[in-house]
């Protein structure tokens, strides 16, 4: 190679290949100088130095370079392929990695800024080849001066390694890290243009129709709309606009509107179908307060964009997902929530953030770690777990050492701090700005990232470790607006989370019925939160008091047996971009028929939920994202329940340990039962029934008969559960979209959560009619014996909106409001 040139503030830098025969006298003096002790050639003779450089010259994977400034020899640098070096045994070498050493000529008259400019020039030299994306160095652990220089250039310590001649800190620097570094100028690297390839007319037109169809169906389900029959179609009047469409109707007043069938006319003139216009047309029926209408439209716009992104970039059909790994399925889900219309708003995320952090993007994410001062923070742990156990399990030794070094360099005692993972978005948008004072007084210290890669789950702020799947899920605070709440985590509220999880896990593990059904929980084993900020000193909870907290939850993968795999319950409600249903493909691929498949699914999912409530007075929030199915041969054989600390409720006065008392919420059996009837039947199973019926696998009557049979069989085995009266004629109709339409910024008043929910009359219980047909009797109230089954529909009275009804669960609107 000919000489490479670079203009720097200290002069013109030239880097040329070392020619041992010409340069050895100069180089020997440099590498054996007393100030070059860390170069590792102290005591070499001239002949030994020449032999060393001859060996490099002969090695096609290793090069030595002489650096000059304005023609004067000033430094030596070496570059090498880490994959053909001793480093290959110590870390996972990636394509684009380049190893580097640098030595500035020792001198008794140092020039201010010279070393920094030499280092900067060498980094530019390394990155001159576009194929090089990361520089790797392994300085002696004792060489604190070069550690500081490396940090200024953007290097991050990856791990401590033992080499034959030294203990070294293996450190990595990407081209982006260098561009943002103090050495290069400190400015952020230019952001890529946001990905908007999905915002094409054809894709967006389909998204509009899909969301419009869901809006009409769910708003009708909640009795906000009353479609009128027009031949074999239905019609809705909205001022000058008129919507007509085809739909299939199912039990629980469930409507599946055919998106392709929707026609909108204004004064008889056909127009395009636009989901945002649907809301504007129907705003009087929907009751959105004027000052919140634009915010709801913003959430709906985010939902449209997210759906278009999923369809445009979607690589997997439902058939492809049969047998796919857990994270592939998680990223492929297209529906943010089966009932909420505006379910992917994510207000606060930019288009670039969406591509980086959304579950559908499937992008690798590295957690930002901070240290928080112990005196103004709290770490709570599961029984038997120590702080060191937690950090040793979640962090490599090199990460802990690097974090310790960072704290020492900051001038604080590492023993005074707890460690906490933070969502990268939260660090950039909230901690670095909203908590600037806390960072300045070192109550919070930025530590950097680790090398572990995570993937966002459907809950968007929970992350799965893809590099080390045995490590815990990480759940972080994320101050974006989505589905009626900022996604915060309360340090105060979470202090009892591990203790609650221990109690629930012990109860579940000790129950033979639950074990027989394959029902298990994923414990939240640790929670950490920072409370030393000005917002906590105000003394009242707010969104700002829930911005710096995290928890760790067990991973399900180490708990699987051979032949088992995972998918979230959400997958049972999934249809791909072409309308193919995953549950239909799973049944087709399984060795059993549809009836047996559904029976086993109910045994794994519904029976344990009923058992926990009927026998232990314990209610979960068993919706799609909170529950992970265990599949064998594509058939459900068990489940993992998660989100225990935030959403589990004990609904009786049974004895509880003091630290668990928070979850008690005493309700009478009729209201307790809504945690099954509302949250399972209306929240999940009505959508399963629709897919199975529309795909021709079984009729609605057949499906609900299997559900009724599952409940009846459980009550026969456990008579005390019959008090729940789950087969009764009807139950209160709880409306989720009405909550969001009423206040899209905060669906539930956290000072009065019970009074916040909206009930609109009753829903006819499809299990009641099924029990009459099949002669089942599993209730204690006598209602099952009544003749006939009253079946109110959307055509009847809208009923009375009630804010007084007690809720089925502590969080039955399926949001993480705390």
SEFI-968932 format. One record per residue (C-alpha): x, y, z. Coordinates in steps of 0.001 Angstrom, whole numbers, plus 500000, padded with zeros to 6 digits. Example, Ala and Ser with C-alpha at 12.3 -4.5 7.8 and 13.67 -1.06 7.14 Angstrom:
2
512300495500507800/513670498940507140/
***
This chain:
818
500000500000500000/501154503537499298/501184506114502075/497839507247503522/497427510939504387/495282512755506932/495204516471507770/495037517066511537/495360520086513877/498935519027514687/500020518636511066/499814516403508038/499675512776509169/501138510116506895/500851506386507550/503013504020505513/503968500323505730/506862499458508029/509907498176506152/511896496301508831/515243496597507067/514867500394506816/513031501240510025/514306498791512618/516817501094514319/514124503732514912/511473501226515960/513781499272518262/514496502452520179/510765503151520578/509552499693521604/512325499103524155/512174502542525760/511331502503529506/508135504513528805/506963501769526399/506733499092529066/503183498079528075/504289497376524473/505796494143525793/509251494297524155/511355495529527087/514807493964527065/514711492951523393/517989493111521452/518018494787518063/518066491356516464/515005490226518419/513127493398517480/514023492875513814/512803489268514008/509502490404515519/508853492914512740/509974490428510077/507389488001511443/504675490662511148/505849491510507635/505447487858506610/501993487466508188/499186488297505733/496788488810508665/499010491327510510/500528494645509394/502824497231510971/502672500903509986/504946503879510562/503226507187511246/504721510585510416/503574514125511123/504793516623508547/507357514011507487/508775513379510989/508412509812512385/506118510055515411/504213506818515988/503880503111515270/500575501364514711/499669497783513929/496483496347512452/495489492686512385/492607490289511803/491292489263515257/489928486042513781/493522484913513134/494858486036516507/494769484848520096/491665487022520591/489536484548518633/489544482271521668/488213485013523935/485300486668522127/482947486190519194/484769487814516274/482345489592513951/482679490337510274/484150493825509967/486338493591513110/489891494968512885/492487494724515669/494725497698516375/497789498685518475/499306502173518654/502521503506520195/503435507204520204/507196507702520168/508449508207523744/509905511641524350/511057513847527192/509295516861525643/505643515851525148/503463517981522877/500011518876524234/497242517154522273/499633515144520113/498645511699521430/494934512432520978/495422513563517390/497592510531516618/494934508250518083/492234510061516080/494218509700512865/494801505998513509/491055505455514011/490329507187510705/493018505006509129/491322501855510507/487910502937509222/489207504015505804/488051500615504515/484202500536504435/484379496819505261/485760497683508718/482893498416511092/484517497841514489/488017498273515937/489231495879518634/491985496589521188/493309494620524198/495382496999526362/497036495850529562/494564496186532448/497153498282534329/497551500850531531/495103503430532843/496345506154530502/495392504201527388/492069503185528965/491178506865529224/492287507478525632/490265504492524439/487172505740526259/487584509178524676/487664507495521250/484415505648521924/485782502253522975/483650500184525352/485277497516527517/483776494181526548/485495491860529023/488682491097530946/490804488380529321/493950486502530306/496624486464527604/500027484825527803/501794488090528624/499142490167530404/495681490604531855/493900492702529231/490673494668528863/489224493629525524/487529496774524189/485418497486521107/484595500634519131/482129500774516242/482311503395513542/479190504975515064/480737504994518554/483852506727517200/481766509290515303/479982510215518546/483124510160520681/484799512991522526/487940512455520443/486167512840517119/484257515905518233/481521514724520552/478650515284518174/476122512557517513/476485510441514421/474087511455511668/470858509549512042/469705507480509104/466625508605507296/463586507015508934/462178503953507241/458911504980505585/458899502405502793/455690500975504286/453828504256503821/452695503412500311/449156504128499074/448224500494498498/449517499242501857/447999502147503753/444646501733502001/444532498134503279/445486499294506764/442711501903506729/440140499247505815/441421496830508467/441316499424511255/437957500784510051/436505497259510099/437829496677513605/436474500038514759/432987499296513453/433056495794514945/434368496708518387/432341499916518740/429266497862517882/430305495229520422/430463497987523029/427021499266521935/428272502618520772/426971501872517277/423756500168516198/424040498893512601/420788498492510679/420196495514508365/420048496384504649/419418493196502705/422400490923503393/424516493882504523/424529496344507404/424490500133507467/425536502914509852/424508506540509420/427060509169510457/425754512617509588/426078513039505839/428191509881505644/426825506368505360/428744503140505850/427552499794504526/429379496505505007/429137492737505288/429786491062508634/429584487740510430/428109487816513936/429074485577516792/428262485020520464/429028487787522961/427801490369520443/430990489904518474/431047491316514935/433669490489512331/433346493155509673/434787492262506266/437300495068505500/436944494666501723/433179495054501945/433102498512503554/431639501265501415/431435504902502476/429248507430500734/428620511090501402/425263512261500080/425286509117497948/428729509751496421/431312506938497049/434496507954498876/437656506251500078/437556504365503372/439751506174505900/439958504977509520/440671508497510790/437611509795508974/435545506976510483/436306508367513939/435578511913512794/432279510814511218/431237508968514368/432598511344517008/429153512158518388/428402508450518881/431846507789520339/431741510619522845/435405511635522627/435917514941524470/436736517708522007/440114518479523605/441221514822523340/439922514010519855/443196514904518126/445186512842520645/443029509803519942/443526510357516209/447274510515516812/447163507115518540/445065505795515675/447578507165513159/450357505353514995/448304502173514851/447851502553511095/451566503159510565/452490500180512714/450107497884510850/451407499088507473/454965498449508684/454062494905509749/452376494107506451/455073495704504300/458004494117506108/456273490930507189/458283487931506047/456272485155507646/452874483739506814/450967481928509527/452047478664507940/455682479787508221/455184480386511942/454189476777512644/457305475447514321/459057478840514337/461074479916517366/459549482018520112/461055485367519098/460211484948515410/456561484458516336/456661487355518792/457950489759516127/455451488530513527/452275489440515441/450177492014513564/447465492991516071/448502495032519077/445384494161521096/442316492206519987/439776494660521414/441351498120521490/441088499928518152/443921502444518768/446359499907520146/449773500848518721/449882504615519172/453268504767520911/453222508546521127/456807509644521740/458461507191519366/459829508633516153/459895506610512942/463539505819513689/462619504743517235/459908502485515839/462424500751513578/464849500390516493/462614499402519397/459239498052518278/458635494294518585/457617494015514934/460962495480513817/462736492563515476/465849494698515919/468625493971518388/468608496322521371/471353496786523955/470225497947527368/471746501097528809/472922500559532392/473026503144535125/474095503120538752/471788504665541359/472844505689544839/471680503159547430/470457505744549907/467866506983547396/467012503712545676/465657500299546538/466406496774545334/464038493993546352/464885490356545715/463167486989545673/463802484725548626/467226483096548399/468513485520545761/471324487902546687/472372491086544955/475587489429543765/473609486430542492/471458488774540422/474311490762538910/476487487677538352/473640486060536450/472802489107534316/476243490602533708/479518489118532531/482493489612534845/483985492049532333/480802494152532393/480849494384536187/484534495278536186/483972497936533533/481049499396535481/483153499429538641/485968501182536789/483532503743535440/482253504540538935/485802504855540272/486722507186537399/483648509268538239/484998509707541757/482433507684543701/482540504453545693/481013501567543689/479786499987546936/477402502924547366/475440502100544184/472899499687542764/472910498742539089/469876499161536825/469089498501533149/467315501311531287/465559501367527923/467826503260525463/464951505555524499/464274506322528161/467926507168528770/468121509561525820/464718511242526154/464119511228529913/467035510442532196/469605512566530368/467203515537530370/464425515194532946/466884513819535551/469848516057534634/470208517294538223/470388513731539525/473157512918537053/475058516068537946/475131515276541676/476060511638540904/472937510125542426/472595508569538976/475682507563536961/475669506485533337/477609503221532872/477078502346529206/475815499201527495/476651495521527658/477203493231524688/474029491186525275/471404491727522591/467723491878523498/464466491836521545/461375493832522472/458344491705523327/454712492488522496/454449494554525680/457115496812524028/459047497613527236/459857494017528159/462969492502526571/464136488951525908/467881488225525894/468646486610522534/472371486098523198/471813484495526591/468229483159526596/468715481658530042/469074485152531463/466029486991532729/463556489107530853/464178492792531578/461170495051532031/461880498765531937/460044502029532432/459201503682529119/457558507113529118/455708506823525834/451934507176525564/450238503972524471/446666502757524934/445709505294527545/448810505396529733/452446506322529945/454294503028530378/455953503713533713/457033501511536613/456576502658540202/459566501964542498/457322502136545547/454735499790544100/457343497307542884/459121496992546224/456825494073547126/456903492473543672/459428489681544387/457666488724547630/454302488555545839/455835486421543111/457386484074545669/454012483591547363/452139482976544115/454840480633542791/454775478587545989/450989478305545871/451030477237542209/453884474759542642/452125473101545571/448846472475543730/448596469054542048/445751470168539778/447792473031538368/450814470787537904/448661468258536068/447470471011533721/451038472177533071/450370475590534622/453431477512535855/454358481109536610/457410483118535581/458532484877538729/459638488477538834/462666487864541005/464081491360541416/462901494964541188/464932498159541420/463785501755541506/465256505202542046/463438507674544324/465977510436544941/464587512871542365/462661516091542827/459466514438541595/459403511959544465/460011514781546924/456682516290545913/455061513467547845/452401512451545330/452597509823542573/452839510994538988/454188509858535652/457555511328536674/457820509089539746/457611506024537476/460424506807535041/463480505178536670/462752501577537571/463166498066536208/462495494453537094/463858491061536129/461567488125535266/462489484498534786/462984483243531245/460793480296530245/463360478657527945/465424476898530644/462195475401531980/461274473592528740/461596469857528218/462809468257525009/460298468669522193/458572471686523746/458452475178522251/456779478474523073/454422481061521678/452403483750523400/448638483346523665/448446486342521314/449408483952518533/446061482177518769/444375485398517624/446857486117514833/445995486453511162/448780487248508717/448654489915505998/446776487528503709/444245486575506382/445758483204507289/445180482272510943/447999480775513004/445617478695515130/444196477144511964/447691476232510761/448650474831514167/445601472571514215/446308471420510658/449911470574511565/449000468769514791/448199465038515072/444740465741516546/441503467191515183/440119470638515920/437856469510518777/440629467688520613/443075470533519972/440680473058521495/439934470735524417/443634470497525238/444128474219524821/441308474895527294/442731472392529758/446099474158529635/444701477700529688/441149477992530994/440982475221533591/443988476527535612/442626480089535556/439245478844536820/440981476644539390/443114479449540817/440030481622541208/437571478956542343/439870477176544789/442410479815545840/440467483076545264/443426484065543084/442856485940539832/445413486647537108/445216488907534087/445243486038531564/445171487967528295/447240487253525198/450547488915526020/450587487838529668/450423484137528925/452900481924527078/451735478614525643/453893475507525797/453399473481522603/454291469866521857/453598468579518369/451861471953517790/449336471187520575/449164473215523838/450246471140526831/450848473868529408/451250477576529994/453505480084531726/451676483000533362/453605486254533778/453139489844534961/452388488502538427/453400491431540616/451330494067538856/448200492171537950/447455489308540368/444643489729542922/443451487726545926/439697488238546123/438911486909549608/439979487382553221/442209484301553213/445394484716555297/448255486436553489/451804487317554547/452087491028555443/454326491754552456/451701490291550112/448691492024551645/448737494653548910/447162492265546394/444012491609548465/440794492949546967/437751491261548485/434817490787546089/431711488619546102/431762485501543878/429562487006541149/432032489825540668/435051487543541105/433781485489538190/434186488454535834/437933487789535837/436993484697533800/433835485817532026/435112489267531036/438853488775530788/438923485280529266/435608484756527450/435057488297526198/438734489309526113/440236486251524397/437945483338523571/435384485287521547/438149486039519046/439257482388518979/435647481319518386/435333483734515467/438491482453513740/437533478793514157/434028479439512858/435033481641509928/437778479169508947/435279476309509045/436947474314511822/433973474290514181/430799476251514793/430418478725517587/428009476390519360/430580473584519213/433320475827520559/431322477206523471/430131473709524312/433784472701524784/434364475746526994/431285474927529095/432402471304529351/435854472370530587/434288474502533329/431718471838534255/434364469140534549/436447471346536810/433468472139539037/432716468428539264/436251467778540491/436329470875542722/432775471643543932/433874474813545764/434502476451542364/430779476177541478/430171479301543604/431531481349540702/428386480558538684/430316480748535410/427443479218533398/424938481853534454/422631483468531918/424496486761531535/427255488899532992/428129492590533099/429458494034529860/432757495850530492/433851498160527658/437530498840527021/437357501215524065/434861503401525929/437573503995528549/440094505111525969/437567507210524089/436602508960527306/440204509815528212/442947508600525910/445602510110528192/444580508111531283/441887505507530889/441558504832534608/441621507298537477/444312505750539663/442788507305542795/439471505559542039/440163502629539706/436984500760540621/434765503681539810/436485504330536509/435357501274534578/432399501519532257/429718498814532258/426965498845529674/424243496402530614/424821492648530388/426166490232527806/424393486959527142/426667484165528318/427223481600525532/428147479024528180/424627479167529573/423014478214526292/425680475533525756/425008474065529208/421281473894528485/421891472128525186/424278469637526742/422494469239530058/425406470592532086/424802471877535593/427782473337537391/426385476349539209/424930476857542615/422568479708541850/419919477772539973/420116480100536972/421229477308534689/417912475616535115/415966478543533761/414103477998530525/415671479609527480/418507482087527392/417985485813527112/420297487053524357/420569490834524119/422155492096520905/423487495338519572/420039495928518039/418544496332521500/418741499093524053/422189500511524647/421652500036528375/422899502281531138/426501503317531501/427634502465535008/430700503811536755/429717502279540104/430302498603539393/433221496968541205/435773495618538817/436711492032538288/440374492592538938/442876495114540138/443711495839536513/440951494384534393/441365496924531606/444541495088530663/446837498024531093/449877498501533259/448703501710534820/450966501785537798/
***
